[in-house]
Amino acid sequence: MQRIIKDRQVVDDRWHLLPKDATLESVPNSDDVIIPLALWLEHGPALRGRDGGLGV
């Protein structure tokens, strides 16, 4: 896991950047993920129901 500086402290970066060819099935339900815009546009309603954080 990578480390980042947040609020002046070094912490684990919990966010995972998914590749541009990611599929809906490859998105973990509980992890914090950053997904490609194309995946969001195609599957936005399904992705809103995830337990983890979501960024586009």
Secondary structure, 3 states (H helix, E strand, C coil): CCEEEECCEEEECCEEECCCCCCHHHCCCCCEEECCHHHHHHHHHHHHCCCCCEEC
